Amino acid sequence: MEVQAILKNFRMSPQKVREVVRQVQGMNAVQALAVLQVVSRKSARAVAKTLQSAIANAENNHGLKRERLRVSGAFAQTAKSLKRFQPKARGSAGPIIKRSSHIKIVLTDN
């Protein structure tokens, strides 16, 4: 059975989040949480929060055991970007793109 959790509109670029998400893909869910506690990146906290939500969904909604869960898919997809401008020399403006991402964790039981 597949269980998922999604964190939407996380204010960090998907490229930075993917570096952390790739580390936990295919791992046991409890082991993945332990790995994310050690990783010292801002995106690791958000991925850990989403993973905990997916584990809670599996336990409470489907009656699955925490020890049997495995991370079958972990994705960081592009969300809507905020477009801003910064003043530059001689009255011109330079664009600033503030990227966001959606984090999706999919768990399966063995």
Backbone atoms as SQL, in Angstrom:
CREATE TABLE atoms (id INTEGER PRIMARY KEY, chain TEXT, resi INTEGER, resn TEXT, atom TEXT, x REAL, y REAL, z REAL);
INSERT INTO atoms VALUES
  (1, 'A', 1, 'MET', 'N', 0.833, -1.172, 0.000),
  (2, 'A', 1, 'MET', 'CA', 0.000, 0.000, 0.000),
  (3, 'A', 1, 'MET', 'C', 0.887, 1.247, 0.000),
  (4, 'A', 2, 'GLU', 'N', 0.507, 2.226, -0.774),
  (5, 'A', 2, 'GLU', 'CA', 1.265, 3.471, -0.858),
  (6, 'A', 2, 'GLU', 'C', 0.603, 4.554, -0.020),
  (7, 'A', 3, 'VAL', 'N', 1.428, 5.278, 0.717),
  (8, 'A', 3, 'VAL', 'CA', 0.974, 6.402, 1.539),
  (9, 'A', 3, 'VAL', 'C', 1.866, 7.580, 1.194),
  (10, 'A', 4, 'GLN', 'N', 1.279, 8.770, 1.125),
  (11, 'A', 4, 'GLN', 'CA', 2.088, 9.925, 0.755),
  (12, 'A', 4, 'GLN', 'C', 1.783, 11.134, 1.619),
  (13, 'A', 5, 'ALA', 'N', 2.719, 12.064, 1.622),
  (14, 'A', 5, 'ALA', 'CA', 2.557, 13.360, 2.265),
  (15, 'A', 5, 'ALA', 'C', 3.216, 14.393, 1.370),
  (16, 'A', 6, 'ILE', 'N', 2.597, 15.569, 1.284),
  (17, 'A', 6, 'ILE', 'CA', 3.104, 16.630, 0.405),
  (18, 'A', 6, 'ILE', 'C', 3.218, 17.927, 1.202),
  (19, 'A', 7, 'LEU', 'N', 4.373, 18.572, 1.107),
  (20, 'A', 7, 'LEU', 'CA', 4.573, 19.904, 1.660),
  (21, 'A', 7, 'LEU', 'C', 4.607, 20.855, 0.476),
  (22, 'A', 8, 'LYS', 'N', 3.662, 21.770, 0.436),
  (23, 'A', 8, 'LYS', 'CA', 3.563, 22.669, -0.716),
  (24, 'A', 8, 'LYS', 'C', 4.134, 24.046, -0.403),
  (25, 'A', 9, 'ASN', 'N', 4.664, 24.678, -1.433),
  (26, 'A', 9, 'ASN', 'CA', 5.159, 26.056, -1.409),
  (27, 'A', 9, 'ASN', 'C', 6.227, 26.288, -0.347),
  (28, 'A', 10, 'PHE', 'N', 7.192, 25.399, -0.275),
  (29, 'A', 10, 'PHE', 'CA', 8.337, 25.572, 0.618),
  (30, 'A', 10, 'PHE', 'C', 9.291, 26.548, -0.039),
  (31, 'A', 11, 'ARG', 'N', 9.639, 27.628, 0.674),
  (32, 'A', 11, 'ARG', 'CA', 10.416, 28.717, 0.082),
  (33, 'A', 11, 'ARG', 'C', 11.908, 28.395, -0.004),
  (34, 'A', 12, 'MET', 'N', 12.223, 27.427, -0.864),
  (35, 'A', 12, 'MET', 'CA', 13.608, 27.098, -1.179),
  (36, 'A', 12, 'MET', 'C', 13.603, 26.501, -2.574),
  (37, 'A', 13, 'SER', 'N', 14.662, 26.718, -3.305),
  (38, 'A', 13, 'SER', 'CA', 14.687, 26.233, -4.683),
  (39, 'A', 13, 'SER', 'C', 14.681, 24.701, -4.709),
  (40, 'A', 14, 'PRO', 'N', 14.015, 24.116, -5.684),
  (41, 'A', 14, 'PRO', 'CA', 13.958, 22.661, -5.781),
  (42, 'A', 14, 'PRO', 'C', 15.326, 22.023, -5.951),
  (43, 'A', 15, 'GLN', 'N', 16.255, 22.746, -6.556),
  (44, 'A', 15, 'GLN', 'CA', 17.600, 22.221, -6.761),
  (45, 'A', 15, 'GLN', 'C', 18.285, 21.949, -5.415),
  (46, 'A', 16, 'LYS', 'N', 18.102, 22.834, -4.452),
  (47, 'A', 16, 'LYS', 'CA', 18.698, 22.649, -3.132),
  (48, 'A', 16, 'LYS', 'C', 18.002, 21.532, -2.359),
  (49, 'A', 17, 'VAL', 'N', 16.696, 21.405, -2.533),
  (50, 'A', 17, 'VAL', 'CA', 15.937, 20.376, -1.811),
  (51, 'A', 17, 'VAL', 'C', 16.246, 18.994, -2.375),
  (52, 'A', 18, 'ARG', 'N', 16.457, 18.894, -3.681),
  (53, 'A', 18, 'ARG', 'CA', 16.732, 17.597, -4.316),
  (54, 'A', 18, 'ARG', 'C', 18.001, 16.947, -3.778),
  (55, 'A', 19, 'GLU', 'N', 18.993, 17.746, -3.384),
  (56, 'A', 19, 'GLU', 'CA', 20.228, 17.195, -2.829),
  (57, 'A', 19, 'GLU', 'C', 19.954, 16.378, -1.567),
  (58, 'A', 20, 'VAL', 'N', 19.020, 16.829, -0.743),
  (59, 'A', 20, 'VAL', 'CA', 18.676, 16.131, 0.490),
  (60, 'A', 20, 'VAL', 'C', 17.723, 14.976, 0.199),
  (61, 'A', 21, 'VAL', 'N', 16.781, 15.196, -0.697),
  (62, 'A', 21, 'VAL', 'CA', 15.759, 14.192, -0.998),
  (63, 'A', 21, 'VAL', 'C', 16.392, 12.930, -1.590),
  (64, 'A', 22, 'ARG', 'N', 17.425, 13.087, -2.396),
  (65, 'A', 22, 'ARG', 'CA', 18.088, 11.930, -3.010),
  (66, 'A', 22, 'ARG', 'C', 18.756, 11.033, -1.972),
  (67, 'A', 23, 'GLN', 'N', 19.157, 11.601, -0.844),
  (68, 'A', 23, 'GLN', 'CA', 19.834, 10.818, 0.186),
  (69, 'A', 23, 'GLN', 'C', 18.917, 9.802, 0.849),
  (70, 'A', 24, 'VAL', 'N', 17.611, 10.090, 0.948),
  (71, 'A', 24, 'VAL', 'CA', 16.699, 9.213, 1.691),
  (72, 'A', 24, 'VAL', 'C', 15.896, 8.289, 0.790),
  (73, 'A', 25, 'GLN', 'N', 16.010, 8.440, -0.501),
  (74, 'A', 25, 'GLN', 'CA', 15.222, 7.628, -1.419),
  (75, 'A', 25, 'GLN', 'C', 15.628, 6.156, -1.313),
  (76, 'A', 26, 'GLY', 'N', 14.639, 5.284, -1.139),
  (77, 'A', 26, 'GLY', 'CA', 14.883, 3.856, -1.064),
  (78, 'A', 26, 'GLY', 'C', 15.256, 3.342, 0.314),
  (79, 'A', 27, 'MET', 'N', 15.343, 4.217, 1.308),
  (80, 'A', 27, 'MET', 'CA', 15.732, 3.807, 2.656),
  (81, 'A', 27, 'MET', 'C', 14.522, 3.376, 3.473),
  (82, 'A', 28, 'ASN', 'N', 14.800, 2.714, 4.592),
  (83, 'A', 28, 'ASN', 'CA', 13.769, 2.440, 5.584),
  (84, 'A', 28, 'ASN', 'C', 13.343, 3.787, 6.180),
  (85, 'A', 29, 'ALA', 'N', 12.057, 3.958, 6.487),
  (86, 'A', 29, 'ALA', 'CA', 11.546, 5.257, 6.928),
  (87, 'A', 29, 'ALA', 'C', 12.177, 5.708, 8.246),
  (88, 'A', 30, 'VAL', 'N', 12.340, 4.795, 9.189),
  (89, 'A', 30, 'VAL', 'CA', 12.932, 5.149, 10.481),
  (90, 'A', 30, 'VAL', 'C', 14.399, 5.514, 10.308),
  (91, 'A', 31, 'GLN', 'N', 15.099, 4.786, 9.458),
  (92, 'A', 31, 'GLN', 'CA', 16.505, 5.067, 9.184),
  (93, 'A', 31, 'GLN', 'C', 16.655, 6.401, 8.460),
  (94, 'A', 32, 'ALA', 'N', 15.729, 6.698, 7.545),
  (95, 'A', 32, 'ALA', 'CA', 15.766, 7.968, 6.814),
  (96, 'A', 32, 'ALA', 'C', 15.579, 9.150, 7.762),
  (97, 'A', 33, 'LEU', 'N', 14.690, 9.006, 8.746),
  (98, 'A', 33, 'LEU', 'CA', 14.509, 10.072, 9.741),
  (99, 'A', 33, 'LEU', 'C', 15.798, 10.307, 10.526),
  (100, 'A', 34, 'ALA', 'N', 16.496, 9.225, 10.874),
  (101, 'A', 34, 'ALA', 'CA', 17.758, 9.357, 11.611),
  (102, 'A', 34, 'ALA', 'C', 18.813, 10.069, 10.768),
  (103, 'A', 35, 'VAL', 'N', 18.849, 9.776, 9.488),
  (104, 'A', 35, 'VAL', 'CA', 19.807, 10.431, 8.591),
  (105, 'A', 35, 'VAL', 'C', 19.492, 11.921, 8.480),
  (106, 'A', 36, 'LEU', 'N', 18.213, 12.261, 8.374),
  (107, 'A', 36, 'LEU', 'CA', 17.820, 13.666, 8.219),
  (108, 'A', 36, 'LEU', 'C', 18.079, 14.484, 9.480),
  (109, 'A', 37, 'GLN', 'N', 18.090, 13.849, 10.651),
  (110, 'A', 37, 'GLN', 'CA', 18.399, 14.564, 11.891),
  (111, 'A', 37, 'GLN', 'C', 19.852, 15.032, 11.905),
  (112, 'A', 38, 'VAL', 'N', 20.731, 14.317, 11.191),
  (113, 'A', 38, 'VAL', 'CA', 22.164, 14.616, 11.200),
  (114, 'A', 38, 'VAL', 'C', 22.537, 15.638, 10.119),
  (115, 'A', 39, 'VAL', 'N', 21.803, 15.649, 9.012),
  (116, 'A', 39, 'VAL', 'CA', 22.118, 16.542, 7.892),
  (117, 'A', 39, 'VAL', 'C', 21.895, 17.993, 8.320),
  (118, 'A', 40, 'SER', 'N', 22.888, 18.839, 8.107),
  (119, 'A', 40, 'SER', 'CA', 22.818, 20.228, 8.574),
  (120, 'A', 40, 'SER', 'C', 22.455, 21.178, 7.435),
  (121, 'A', 41, 'ARG', 'N', 21.278, 20.978, 6.879),
  (122, 'A', 41, 'ARG', 'CA', 20.778, 21.875, 5.840),
  (123, 'A', 41, 'ARG', 'C', 19.349, 22.256, 6.184),
  (124, 'A', 42, 'LYS', 'N', 18.936, 23.438, 5.775),
  (125, 'A', 42, 'LYS', 'CA', 17.580, 23.902, 6.064),
  (126, 'A', 42, 'LYS', 'C', 16.548, 22.991, 5.410),
  (127, 'A', 43, 'SER', 'N', 16.841, 22.514, 4.226),
  (128, 'A', 43, 'SER', 'CA', 15.886, 21.666, 3.522),
  (129, 'A', 43, 'SER', 'C', 15.715, 20.310, 4.201),
  (130, 'A', 44, 'ALA', 'N', 16.706, 19.860, 4.975),
  (131, 'A', 44, 'ALA', 'CA', 16.606, 18.574, 5.677),
  (132, 'A', 44, 'ALA', 'C', 15.505, 18.617, 6.724),
  (133, 'A', 45, 'ARG', 'N', 15.319, 19.764, 7.374),
  (134, 'A', 45, 'ARG', 'CA', 14.253, 19.892, 8.369),
  (135, 'A', 45, 'ARG', 'C', 12.883, 19.785, 7.714),
  (136, 'A', 46, 'ALA', 'N', 12.721, 20.387, 6.542),
  (137, 'A', 46, 'ALA', 'CA', 11.438, 20.329, 5.843),
  (138, 'A', 46, 'ALA', 'C', 11.151, 18.925, 5.325),
  (139, 'A', 47, 'VAL', 'N', 12.179, 18.244, 4.820),
  (140, 'A', 47, 'VAL', 'CA', 12.001, 16.871, 4.334),
  (141, 'A', 47, 'VAL', 'C', 11.672, 15.945, 5.499),
  (142, 'A', 48, 'ALA', 'N', 12.318, 16.159, 6.654),
  (143, 'A', 48, 'ALA', 'CA', 12.040, 15.349, 7.839),
  (144, 'A', 48, 'ALA', 'C', 10.608, 15.557, 8.317),
  (145, 'A', 49, 'LYS', 'N', 10.146, 16.790, 8.283),
  (146, 'A', 49, 'LYS', 'CA', 8.781, 17.097, 8.690),
  (147, 'A', 49, 'LYS', 'C', 7.776, 16.408, 7.776),
  (148, 'A', 50, 'THR', 'N', 8.036, 16.414, 6.473),
  (149, 'A', 50, 'THR', 'CA', 7.158, 15.757, 5.512),
  (150, 'A', 50, 'THR', 'C', 7.191, 14.249, 5.688),
  (151, 'A', 51, 'LEU', 'N', 8.363, 13.702, 5.967),
  (152, 'A', 51, 'LEU', 'CA', 8.495, 12.263, 6.204),
  (153, 'A', 51, 'LEU', 'C', 7.742, 11.842, 7.457),
  (154, 'A', 52, 'GLN', 'N', 7.835, 12.643, 8.524),
  (155, 'A', 52, 'GLN', 'CA', 7.083, 12.346, 9.742),
  (156, 'A', 52, 'GLN', 'C', 5.578, 12.380, 9.481),
  (157, 'A', 53, 'SER', 'N', 5.141, 13.301, 8.644),
  (158, 'A', 53, 'SER', 'CA', 3.724, 13.374, 8.289),
  (159, 'A', 53, 'SER', 'C', 3.285, 12.142, 7.512),
  (160, 'A', 54, 'ALA', 'N', 4.126, 11.673, 6.602),
  (161, 'A', 54, 'ALA', 'CA', 3.801, 10.473, 5.828),
  (162, 'A', 54, 'ALA', 'C', 3.743, 9.243, 6.725),
  (163, 'A', 55, 'ILE', 'N', 4.649, 9.161, 7.695),
  (164, 'A', 55, 'ILE', 'CA', 4.642, 8.041, 8.641),
  (165, 'A', 55, 'ILE', 'C', 3.373, 8.082, 9.487),
  (166, 'A', 56, 'ALA', 'N', 2.998, 9.272, 9.949),
  (167, 'A', 56, 'ALA', 'CA', 1.775, 9.418, 10.741),
  (168, 'A', 56, 'ALA', 'C', 0.538, 9.043, 9.920),
  (169, 'A', 57, 'ASN', 'N', 0.522, 9.412, 8.637),
  (170, 'A', 57, 'ASN', 'CA', -0.590, 9.036, 7.760),
  (171, 'A', 57, 'ASN', 'C', -0.689, 7.520, 7.643),
  (172, 'A', 58, 'ALA', 'N', 0.444, 6.854, 7.514),
  (173, 'A', 58, 'ALA', 'CA', 0.457, 5.399, 7.378),
  (174, 'A', 58, 'ALA', 'C', -0.029, 4.722, 8.646),
  (175, 'A', 59, 'GLU', 'N', 0.411, 5.223, 9.800),
  (176, 'A', 59, 'GLU', 'CA', 0.036, 4.607, 11.073),
  (177, 'A', 59, 'GLU', 'C', -1.432, 4.851, 11.416),
  (178, 'A', 60, 'ASN', 'N', -1.879, 6.094, 11.288),
  (179, 'A', 60, 'ASN', 'CA', -3.216, 6.452, 11.746),
  (180, 'A', 60, 'ASN', 'C', -4.326, 6.145, 10.746),
  (181, 'A', 61, 'ASN', 'N', -4.058, 6.337, 9.472),
  (182, 'A', 61, 'ASN', 'CA', -5.112, 6.160, 8.474),
  (183, 'A', 61, 'ASN', 'C', -5.175, 4.753, 7.907),
  (184, 'A', 62, 'HIS', 'N', -4.035, 4.052, 7.886),
  (185, 'A', 62, 'HIS', 'CA', -3.997, 2.746, 7.238),
  (186, 'A', 62, 'HIS', 'C', -3.567, 1.615, 8.167),
  (187, 'A', 63, 'GLY', 'N', -3.208, 1.926, 9.402),
  (188, 'A', 63, 'GLY', 'CA', -2.847, 0.902, 10.379),
  (189, 'A', 63, 'GLY', 'C', -1.545, 0.170, 10.074),
  (190, 'A', 64, 'LEU', 'N', -0.625, 0.815, 9.384),
  (191, 'A', 64, 'LEU', 'CA', 0.657, 0.185, 9.061),
  (192, 'A', 64, 'LEU', 'C', 1.660, 0.413, 10.181),
  (193, 'A', 65, 'LYS', 'N', 2.633, -0.475, 10.282),
  (194, 'A', 65, 'LYS', 'CA', 3.663, -0.351, 11.317),
  (195, 'A', 65, 'LYS', 'C', 4.836, 0.469, 10.812),
  (196, 'A', 66, 'ARG', 'N', 5.342, 1.328, 11.677),
  (197, 'A', 66, 'ARG', 'CA', 6.432, 2.244, 11.354),
  (198, 'A', 66, 'ARG', 'C', 7.690, 1.516, 10.885),
  (199, 'A', 67, 'GLU', 'N', 7.985, 0.366, 11.469),
  (200, 'A', 67, 'GLU', 'CA', 9.212, -0.358, 11.155),
  (201, 'A', 67, 'GLU', 'C', 9.187, -0.995, 9.768),
  (202, 'A', 68, 'ARG', 'N', 7.996, -1.215, 9.213),
  (203, 'A', 68, 'ARG', 'CA', 7.881, -1.884, 7.916),
  (204, 'A', 68, 'ARG', 'C', 7.836, -0.904, 6.738),
  (205, 'A', 69, 'LEU', 'N', 7.840, 0.382, 7.020),
  (206, 'A', 69, 'LEU', 'CA', 7.697, 1.382, 5.955),
  (207, 'A', 69, 'LEU', 'C', 9.033, 1.667, 5.274),
  (208, 'A', 70, 'ARG', 'N', 8.962, 1.892, 3.974),
  (209, 'A', 70, 'ARG', 'CA', 10.141, 2.203, 3.164),
  (210, 'A', 70, 'ARG', 'C', 9.815, 3.411, 2.279),
  (211, 'A', 71, 'VAL', 'N', 10.804, 4.284, 2.084),
  (212, 'A', 71, 'VAL', 'CA', 10.628, 5.464, 1.228),
  (213, 'A', 71, 'VAL', 'C', 10.767, 5.002, -0.222),
  (214, 'A', 72, 'SER', 'N', 9.644, 4.861, -0.910),
  (215, 'A', 72, 'SER', 'CA', 9.709, 4.395, -2.297),
  (216, 'A', 72, 'SER', 'C', 9.907, 5.550, -3.273),
  (217, 'A', 73, 'GLY', 'N', 9.489, 6.736, -2.884),
  (218, 'A', 73, 'GLY', 'CA', 9.682, 7.894, -3.748),
  (219, 'A', 73, 'GLY', 'C', 9.808, 9.158, -2.928),
  (220, 'A', 74, 'ALA', 'N', 10.721, 10.023, -3.311),
  (221, 'A', 74, 'ALA', 'CA', 10.892, 11.320, -2.671),
  (222, 'A', 74, 'ALA', 'C', 11.185, 12.318, -3.782),
  (223, 'A', 75, 'PHE', 'N', 10.341, 13.332, -3.887),
  (224, 'A', 75, 'PHE', 'CA', 10.425, 14.258, -5.014),
  (225, 'A', 75, 'PHE', 'C', 10.442, 15.695, -4.528),
  (226, 'A', 76, 'ALA', 'N', 11.168, 16.551, -5.239),
  (227, 'A', 76, 'ALA', 'CA', 11.143, 17.994, -5.022),
  (228, 'A', 76, 'ALA', 'C', 10.798, 18.618, -6.366),
  (229, 'A', 77, 'GLN', 'N', 9.582, 19.144, -6.466),
  (230, 'A', 77, 'GLN', 'CA', 9.108, 19.696, -7.733),
  (231, 'A', 77, 'GLN', 'C', 9.011, 21.213, -7.651),
  (232, 'A', 78, 'THR', 'N', 9.033, 21.838, -8.787),
  (233, 'A', 78, 'THR', 'CA', 8.994, 23.294, -8.855),
  (234, 'A', 78, 'THR', 'C', 7.607, 23.821, -8.522),
  (235, 'A', 79, 'ALA', 'N', 7.566, 24.826, -7.670),
  (236, 'A', 79, 'ALA', 'CA', 6.322, 25.519, -7.349),
  (237, 'A', 79, 'ALA', 'C', 6.373, 26.905, -7.995),
  (238, 'A', 80, 'LYS', 'N', 5.398, 27.714, -7.694),
  (239, 'A', 80, 'LYS', 'CA', 5.332, 29.045, -8.279),
  (240, 'A', 80, 'LYS', 'C', 6.467, 29.927, -7.753),
  (241, 'A', 81, 'SER', 'N', 7.083, 30.695, -8.630),
  (242, 'A', 81, 'SER', 'CA', 8.190, 31.569, -8.259),
  (243, 'A', 81, 'SER', 'C', 7.696, 32.985, -8.033),
  (244, 'A', 82, 'LEU', 'N', 8.300, 33.656, -7.060),
  (245, 'A', 82, 'LEU', 'CA', 8.005, 35.069, -6.836),
  (246, 'A', 82, 'LEU', 'C', 8.973, 35.886, -7.679),
  (247, 'A', 83, 'LYS', 'N', 8.443, 36.831, -8.423),
  (248, 'A', 83, 'LYS', 'CA', 9.296, 37.637, -9.291),
  (249, 'A', 83, 'LYS', 'C', 9.386, 39.048, -8.725),
  (250, 'A', 84, 'ARG', 'N', 10.613, 39.472, -8.448),
  (251, 'A', 84, 'ARG', 'CA', 10.874, 40.776, -7.869),
  (252, 'A', 84, 'ARG', 'C', 11.934, 41.482, -8.707),
  (253, 'A', 85, 'PHE', 'N', 12.086, 42.794, -8.465),
  (254, 'A', 85, 'PHE', 'CA', 13.101, 43.559, -9.174),
  (255, 'A', 85, 'PHE', 'C', 13.946, 44.335, -8.182),
  (256, 'A', 86, 'GLN', 'N', 15.250, 44.449, -8.507),
  (257, 'A', 86, 'GLN', 'CA', 16.175, 45.210, -7.682),
  (258, 'A', 86, 'GLN', 'C', 16.726, 46.361, -8.519),
  (259, 'A', 87, 'PRO', 'N', 16.744, 47.556, -7.964),
  (260, 'A', 87, 'PRO', 'CA', 17.281, 48.696, -8.719),
  (261, 'A', 87, 'PRO', 'C', 18.750, 48.494, -9.075),
  (262, 'A', 88, 'LYS', 'N', 19.096, 48.887, -10.281),
  (263, 'A', 88, 'LYS', 'CA', 20.473, 48.781, -10.767),
  (264, 'A', 88, 'LYS', 'C', 20.947, 50.168, -11.205),
  (265, 'A', 89, 'ALA', 'N', 22.108, 50.212, -11.780),
  (266, 'A', 89, 'ALA', 'CA', 22.713, 51.481, -12.182),
  (267, 'A', 89, 'ALA', 'C', 21.920, 52.159, -13.303),
  (268, 'A', 90, 'ARG', 'N', 21.945, 53.468, -13.302),
  (269, 'A', 90, 'ARG', 'CA', 21.332, 54.311, -14.339),
  (270, 'A', 90, 'ARG', 'C', 19.844, 54.054, -14.528),
  (271, 'A', 91, 'GLY', 'N', 19.143, 53.807, -13.434),
  (272, 'A', 91, 'GLY', 'CA', 17.692, 53.710, -13.492),
  (273, 'A', 91, 'GLY', 'C', 17.137, 52.407, -14.023),
  (274, 'A', 92, 'SER', 'N', 17.969, 51.422, -14.267),
  (275, 'A', 92, 'SER', 'CA', 17.450, 50.151, -14.759),
  (276, 'A', 92, 'SER', 'C', 17.115, 49.241, -13.577),
  (277, 'A', 93, 'ALA', 'N', 16.568, 48.087, -13.882),
  (278, 'A', 93, 'ALA', 'CA', 16.192, 47.137, -12.829),
  (279, 'A', 93, 'ALA', 'C', 16.645, 45.739, -13.222),
  (280, 'A', 94, 'GLY', 'N', 17.084, 44.979, -12.224),
  (281, 'A', 94, 'GLY', 'CA', 17.494, 43.603, -12.460),
  (282, 'A', 94, 'GLY', 'C', 16.508, 42.646, -11.813),
  (283, 'A', 95, 'PRO', 'N', 16.151, 41.564, -12.500),
  (284, 'A', 95, 'PRO', 'CA', 15.155, 40.638, -11.956),
  (285, 'A', 95, 'PRO', 'C', 15.730, 39.760, -10.843),
  (286, 'A', 96, 'ILE', 'N', 14.884, 39.459, -9.875),
  (287, 'A', 96, 'ILE', 'CA', 15.197, 38.498, -8.816),
  (288, 'A', 96, 'ILE', 'C', 14.078, 37.469, -8.832),
  (289, 'A', 97, 'ILE', 'N', 14.437, 36.206, -8.942),
  (290, 'A', 97, 'ILE', 'CA', 13.439, 35.139, -8.953),
  (291, 'A', 97, 'ILE', 'C', 13.597, 34.341, -7.669),
  (292, 'A', 98, 'LYS', 'N', 12.576, 34.389, -6.812),
  (293, 'A', 98, 'LYS', 'CA', 12.583, 33.649, -5.547),
  (294, 'A', 98, 'LYS', 'C', 11.817, 32.352, -5.763),
  (295, 'A', 99, 'ARG', 'N', 12.541, 31.257, -5.815),
  (296, 'A', 99, 'ARG', 'CA', 11.936, 29.969, -6.173),
  (297, 'A', 99, 'ARG', 'C', 11.356, 29.256, -4.958),
  (298, 'A', 100, 'SER', 'N', 10.322, 28.458, -5.213),
  (299, 'A', 100, 'SER', 'CA', 9.675, 27.637, -4.195),
  (300, 'A', 100, 'SER', 'C', 9.579, 26.215, -4.712),
  (301, 'A', 101, 'SER', 'N', 9.293, 25.274, -3.804),
  (302, 'A', 101, 'SER', 'CA', 9.217, 23.877, -4.222),
  (303, 'A', 101, 'SER', 'C', 8.120, 23.152, -3.461),
  (304, 'A', 102, 'HIS', 'N', 7.651, 22.062, -4.059),
  (305, 'A', 102, 'HIS', 'CA', 6.727, 21.128, -3.424),
  (306, 'A', 102, 'HIS', 'C', 7.540, 19.874, -3.095),
  (307, 'A', 103, 'ILE', 'N', 7.447, 19.407, -1.850),
  (308, 'A', 103, 'ILE', 'CA', 8.156, 18.195, -1.437),
  (309, 'A', 103, 'ILE', 'C', 7.130, 17.085, -1.272),
  (310, 'A', 104, 'LYS', 'N', 7.357, 15.962, -1.946),
  (311, 'A', 104, 'LYS', 'CA', 6.434, 14.830, -1.893),
  (312, 'A', 104, 'LYS', 'C', 7.198, 13.584, -1.468),
  (313, 'A', 105, 'ILE', 'N', 6.695, 12.905, -0.426),
  (314, 'A', 105, 'ILE', 'CA', 7.288, 11.664, 0.068),
  (315, 'A', 105, 'ILE', 'C', 6.257, 10.557, -0.076),
  (316, 'A', 106, 'VAL', 'N', 6.646, 9.455, -0.710),
  (317, 'A', 106, 'VAL', 'CA', 5.773, 8.298, -0.891),
  (318, 'A', 106, 'VAL', 'C', 6.373, 7.110, -0.142),
  (319, 'A', 107, 'LEU', 'N', 5.579, 6.497, 0.744),
  (320, 'A', 107, 'LEU', 'CA', 6.009, 5.349, 1.526),
  (321, 'A', 107, 'LEU', 'C', 5.241, 4.114, 1.086),
  (322, 'A', 108, 'THR', 'N', 5.912, 2.963, 1.136),
  (323, 'A', 108, 'THR', 'CA', 5.238, 1.683, 0.909),
  (324, 'A', 108, 'THR', 'C', 5.608, 0.740, 2.032),
  (325, 'A', 109, 'ASP', 'N', 4.729, -0.237, 2.285),
  (326, 'A', 109, 'ASP', 'CA', 5.076, -1.266, 3.250),
  (327, 'A', 109, 'ASP', 'C', 5.713, -2.422, 2.501),
  (328, 'A', 110, 'ASN', 'N', 6.642, -3.097, 3.154),
  (329, 'A', 110, 'ASN', 'CA', 7.428, -4.152, 2.485),
  (330, 'A', 110, 'ASN', 'C', 6.581, -5.308, 2.056);
